[in-house]
Amino acid sequence: MDFLRRNALFLVALVLLSAGAIWLKAGLTRDSGQQSGGTFDIGGPFTLVGPDGQPVTEKSWPGKLLLVDFGYRFCPDVCPTNLQTVAAALETLGPDAERVQPLFITIDPERDGREAMNAYTAQFHPRLLGLTGTPERIAAVAKTFRVYYRKVPGGAPDAYSMDHSAFTYLVGAGGIVIKLFNHDTTADQIAAGVRESLSKLKS
Protein backbone atom coordinates (compact mmCIF):
# COMPACT_ATOMS: atom_id res chain seq x y z
CA MET A 1 0.00 0.00 0.00
CA ASP A 2 2.82 2.39 0.89
CA PHE A 3 4.44 1.57 -2.44
CA LEU A 4 1.26 2.46 -4.35
CA ARG A 5 0.83 5.66 -2.36
CA ARG A 6 4.41 6.77 -3.02
CA ASN A 7 4.06 6.09 -6.75
CA ALA A 8 0.76 7.95 -6.87
CA LEU A 9 2.34 10.97 -5.18
CA PHE A 10 5.27 10.81 -7.59
CA LEU A 11 2.95 10.83 -10.61
CA VAL A 12 0.99 13.78 -9.24
CA ALA A 13 4.21 15.72 -8.65
CA LEU A 14 5.40 14.91 -12.17
CA VAL A 15 2.15 16.15 -13.71
CA LEU A 16 2.29 19.37 -11.68
CA LEU A 17 5.91 19.97 -12.69
CA SER A 18 5.11 19.46 -16.37
CA ALA A 19 2.10 21.75 -16.14
CA GLY A 20 4.22 24.41 -14.46
CA ALA A 21 6.84 24.26 -17.20
CA ILE A 22 4.16 24.63 -19.89
CA TRP A 23 2.66 27.60 -18.03
CA LEU A 24 6.05 29.30 -17.77
CA LYS A 25 6.76 28.82 -21.45
CA ALA A 26 3.35 30.14 -22.43
CA GLY A 27 3.44 33.02 -19.97
CA LEU A 28 5.92 35.12 -21.90
CA THR A 29 3.90 34.95 -25.10
CA ARG A 30 0.61 35.46 -23.31
CA ASP A 31 1.71 38.43 -21.21
CA SER A 32 3.96 40.23 -23.67
CA GLY A 33 1.43 42.34 -25.52
CA GLN A 34 2.55 45.86 -26.38
CA GLN A 35 1.72 48.54 -23.87
CA SER A 36 0.52 52.06 -24.59
CA GLY A 37 4.05 53.42 -24.35
CA GLY A 38 5.19 51.33 -27.32
CA THR A 39 7.17 48.87 -25.23
CA PHE A 40 6.58 45.48 -23.66
CA ASP A 41 6.08 45.05 -19.95
CA ILE A 42 9.29 42.97 -19.87
CA GLY A 43 12.87 43.79 -18.95
CA GLY A 44 14.59 46.21 -16.64
CA PRO A 45 17.90 46.81 -14.88
CA PHE A 46 20.47 44.03 -14.63
CA THR A 47 24.06 43.54 -13.51
CA LEU A 48 26.21 40.80 -15.06
CA VAL A 49 29.85 40.07 -15.92
CA GLY A 50 31.18 41.21 -19.29
CA PRO A 51 33.87 39.75 -21.55
CA ASP A 52 36.67 41.52 -19.65
CA GLY A 53 35.47 40.33 -16.25
CA GLN A 54 34.06 43.73 -15.30
CA PRO A 55 30.44 44.36 -14.28
CA VAL A 56 28.05 45.46 -17.03
CA THR A 57 24.52 46.78 -16.77
CA GLU A 58 21.76 47.84 -19.13
CA LYS A 59 23.46 51.29 -19.13
CA SER A 60 26.85 50.04 -20.35
CA TRP A 61 26.11 50.84 -24.03
CA PRO A 62 24.61 54.36 -23.99
CA GLY A 63 22.78 55.43 -27.11
CA LYS A 64 22.52 51.87 -28.43
CA LEU A 65 19.71 49.37 -28.64
CA LEU A 66 20.50 45.93 -27.23
CA LEU A 67 19.72 42.75 -29.16
CA VAL A 68 19.64 40.09 -26.46
CA ASP A 69 19.50 36.29 -26.55
CA PHE A 70 19.50 33.89 -23.60
CA GLY A 71 20.98 30.40 -23.91
CA TYR A 72 24.07 28.31 -23.22
CA ARG A 73 27.20 27.09 -25.02
CA PHE A 74 26.24 23.42 -25.11
CA CYS A 75 22.87 24.10 -26.72
CA PRO A 76 22.74 21.75 -29.72
CA ASP A 77 20.51 23.68 -32.10
CA VAL A 78 18.29 26.53 -30.87
CA CYS A 79 21.04 28.86 -29.62
CA PRO A 80 23.36 28.45 -32.62
CA THR A 81 20.44 29.06 -34.96
CA ASN A 82 19.31 32.18 -33.11
CA LEU A 83 22.83 33.60 -32.95
CA GLN A 84 23.43 32.92 -36.64
CA THR A 85 20.18 34.76 -37.40
CA VAL A 86 21.24 37.71 -35.25
CA ALA A 87 24.64 37.80 -36.98
CA ALA A 88 22.94 37.82 -40.39
CA ALA A 89 20.60 40.61 -39.23
CA LEU A 90 23.60 42.71 -38.19
CA GLU A 91 25.15 42.26 -41.62
CA THR A 92 21.85 43.25 -43.24
CA LEU A 93 21.72 46.41 -41.11
CA GLY A 94 25.03 47.63 -42.50
CA PRO A 95 26.14 50.91 -40.86
CA ASP A 96 23.03 50.89 -38.64
CA ALA A 97 24.44 47.83 -36.87
CA GLU A 98 26.86 50.14 -35.06
CA ARG A 99 23.89 51.50 -33.14
CA VAL A 100 23.00 48.03 -31.86
CA GLN A 101 24.86 45.93 -29.28
CA PRO A 102 24.20 42.16 -29.56
CA LEU A 103 24.40 40.23 -26.28
CA PHE A 104 24.27 36.53 -25.43
CA ILE A 105 23.39 35.92 -21.75
CA THR A 106 24.09 32.44 -20.43
CA ILE A 107 21.52 30.50 -18.42
CA ASP A 108 24.25 27.98 -17.50
CA PRO A 109 26.75 29.93 -15.38
CA GLU A 110 28.17 26.72 -13.88
CA ARG A 111 29.81 25.85 -17.22
CA ASP A 112 29.78 29.16 -19.08
CA GLY A 113 32.58 31.20 -17.59
CA ARG A 114 33.84 34.44 -19.09
CA GLU A 115 36.65 33.00 -21.25
CA ALA A 116 34.48 30.16 -22.53
CA MET A 117 31.75 32.63 -23.46
CA ASN A 118 34.25 34.84 -25.29
CA ALA A 119 35.41 31.92 -27.42
CA TYR A 120 31.85 30.84 -28.12
CA THR A 121 30.42 34.21 -29.18
CA ALA A 122 33.42 34.88 -31.45
CA GLN A 123 32.23 32.02 -33.64
CA PHE A 124 29.12 33.98 -34.64
CA HIS A 125 29.98 37.67 -34.87
CA PRO A 126 32.91 39.84 -33.69
CA ARG A 127 30.57 42.31 -31.98
CA LEU A 128 28.53 39.69 -30.12
CA LEU A 129 29.33 39.83 -26.39
CA GLY A 130 28.76 36.96 -23.99
CA LEU A 131 27.59 37.82 -20.48
CA THR A 132 27.68 35.57 -17.44
CA GLY A 133 27.40 35.93 -13.67
CA THR A 134 26.56 34.12 -10.49
CA PRO A 135 23.58 31.75 -10.53
CA GLU A 136 21.70 34.32 -8.46
CA ARG A 137 22.42 37.12 -10.94
CA ILE A 138 21.42 34.90 -13.86
CA ALA A 139 18.18 33.94 -12.11
CA ALA A 140 17.44 37.61 -11.48
CA VAL A 141 17.92 38.74 -15.08
CA ALA A 142 15.99 35.72 -16.36
CA LYS A 143 13.09 36.68 -14.11
CA THR A 144 13.27 40.29 -15.29
CA PHE A 145 13.03 39.18 -18.92
CA ARG A 146 10.59 36.33 -18.17
CA VAL A 147 12.99 33.73 -19.48
CA TYR A 148 12.08 30.11 -18.78
CA TYR A 149 14.99 27.75 -18.13
CA ARG A 150 15.47 24.44 -16.38
CA LYS A 151 18.35 22.00 -15.96
CA VAL A 152 17.73 18.57 -17.49
CA PRO A 153 19.94 15.89 -15.89
CA GLY A 154 22.20 13.80 -18.14
CA GLY A 155 24.25 10.65 -17.76
CA ALA A 156 26.90 12.43 -15.68
CA PRO A 157 26.82 15.40 -13.28
CA ASP A 158 28.33 17.76 -15.86
CA ALA A 159 26.55 16.27 -18.89
CA TYR A 160 23.20 17.95 -18.29
CA SER A 161 21.30 20.04 -20.83
CA MET A 162 19.18 23.15 -20.34
CA ASP A 163 15.59 23.49 -21.43
CA HIS A 164 14.84 27.16 -22.15
CA SER A 165 12.71 29.64 -24.03
CA ALA A 166 14.08 30.96 -27.32
CA PHE A 167 13.21 34.60 -27.88
CA THR A 168 15.41 37.42 -29.14
CA TYR A 169 14.78 40.71 -27.34
CA LEU A 170 15.28 44.20 -28.73
CA VAL A 171 15.95 46.32 -25.64
CA GLY A 172 15.83 50.07 -25.25
CA ALA A 173 16.37 52.58 -22.46
CA GLY A 174 16.21 51.24 -18.94
CA GLY A 175 16.60 47.68 -20.16
CA ILE A 176 12.96 47.59 -21.27
CA VAL A 177 12.01 45.35 -24.19
CA ILE A 178 10.60 47.21 -27.20
CA LYS A 179 10.35 44.32 -29.65
CA LEU A 180 10.23 40.55 -29.24
CA PHE A 181 11.27 38.08 -31.95
CA ASN A 182 10.48 34.37 -31.74
CA HIS A 183 12.73 31.54 -32.89
CA ASP A 184 11.22 31.49 -36.40
CA THR A 185 11.88 35.18 -37.12
CA THR A 186 14.19 35.69 -40.11
CA ALA A 187 17.28 37.88 -40.20
CA ASP A 188 15.52 40.28 -42.57
CA GLN A 189 12.57 40.59 -40.20
CA ILE A 190 14.85 41.30 -37.23
CA ALA A 191 16.76 43.90 -39.26
CA ALA A 192 13.48 45.56 -40.30
CA GLY A 193 12.30 45.66 -36.69
CA VAL A 194 15.59 47.16 -35.54
CA ARG A 195 15.49 49.81 -38.28
CA GLU A 196 11.96 50.77 -37.31
CA SER A 197 13.00 51.25 -33.69
CA LEU A 198 16.14 53.18 -34.69
CA SER A 199 14.05 55.54 -36.82
CA LYS A 200 11.90 56.34 -33.79
CA LEU A 201 15.03 57.21 -31.81
CA LYS A 202 16.02 59.72 -34.47
CA SER A 203 12.61 61.44 -34.53
ABEGO torsion letter per residue (X at the ends): XAAAAAAAAAAAAAAAAAAAAAAAAAAAAAAABBBAAGBBBBEEBBBBBBAAGBBBBAAABBGBBBBBBBEBAABAAAAAAAAAAAAAAAAAAEAAAAABBBBBBBABAAABBAAAAAAAAAAABAABBBBBEBAAAAAAAAAAAGBBBBBBBBABAAABBBBBBBBBBBBBBGGBBABBBBAABBAAAAAAAAAAAAAAAAX
